[in-house]
Amino acid sequence: MQTLRTVQVGATVQVVRLHGEGAVKRRIMDMGITKGTTLYVRKVAPLGDPVEITVRGYELSLRKADAEMIEVQ
């Protein structure tokens, strides 16, 4: 299983599944990250937190904990 946290900078991936439950999962979905969405990893901070991605035409920064909940291929 590959998560968004382990993807290299410059890679384009597709969301396979969202892990987590309740409010956390709802918040990720409200940001536009749903199954089948294409994500482009723009930058990763030196310590790995946050991860900057492009999703649905806008830039978004995610914490490591949130990025681990997004399974990609």
C-alpha positions as CSV (number, residue, x, y, z in Angstrom):
1,M,0.0,0.0,0.0
2,Q,1.4,3.4,-1.0
3,T,0.2,6.5,0.7
4,L,0.5,10.1,-0.3
5,R,3.3,10.6,2.3
6,T,5.6,8.2,0.5
7,V,5.2,9.7,-3.0
8,Q,8.2,11.5,-4.5
9,V,8.1,15.2,-5.4
10,G,7.1,15.8,-9.0
11,A,5.0,12.6,-9.2
12,T,1.3,12.5,-10.3
13,V,-0.8,9.9,-8.5
14,Q,-4.5,8.9,-8.3
15,V,-6.4,8.4,-5.1
16,V,-7.4,4.8,-4.5
17,R,-8.9,4.9,-1.0
18,L,-9.3,7.2,2.0
19,H,-8.5,5.7,5.4
20,G,-9.6,7.1,8.7
21,E,-13.1,7.8,9.8
22,G,-15.5,10.5,11.0
23,A,-14.6,14.1,11.0
24,V,-11.0,13.6,9.7
25,K,-12.2,11.7,6.6
26,R,-15.0,14.2,6.0
27,R,-12.4,17.1,6.2
28,I,-10.2,15.4,3.6
29,M,-13.1,14.8,1.3
30,D,-14.3,18.5,1.7
31,M,-10.8,19.6,0.4
32,G,-11.7,17.8,-2.9
33,I,-9.6,14.6,-2.3
34,T,-11.9,11.8,-3.2
35,K,-11.5,8.4,-4.8
36,G,-10.2,8.7,-8.4
37,T,-8.9,12.3,-8.0
38,T,-5.5,13.0,-9.6
39,L,-2.9,14.6,-7.2
40,Y,0.4,16.2,-8.1
41,V,3.0,16.4,-5.4
42,R,4.6,19.8,-5.6
43,K,6.8,20.1,-2.6
44,V,7.7,18.4,0.7
45,A,9.0,20.5,3.6
46,P,12.6,19.6,4.8
47,L,11.2,17.6,7.8
48,G,8.4,16.1,5.8
49,D,5.6,18.1,7.2
50,P,3.6,19.6,5.4
51,V,3.3,18.1,1.9
52,E,2.2,20.6,-0.8
53,I,0.0,19.1,-3.6
54,T,-2.1,20.3,-6.5
55,V,-5.6,19.0,-6.5
56,R,-8.4,20.0,-8.8
57,G,-6.5,23.1,-10.0
58,Y,-5.5,24.5,-6.6
59,E,-2.6,24.1,-4.2
60,L,-3.1,22.5,-0.9
61,S,-0.9,21.7,2.1
62,L,-1.5,18.6,4.1
63,R,0.0,17.4,7.4
64,K,1.9,14.1,7.4
65,A,-0.8,12.5,9.4
66,D,-3.4,13.4,6.8
67,A,-1.2,12.4,3.9
68,E,-0.8,8.9,5.5
69,M,-4.6,8.4,5.3
70,I,-4.7,8.8,1.5
71,E,-3.9,5.6,-0.3
72,V,-2.7,6.3,-3.9
73,Q,-1.4,4.4,-7.0
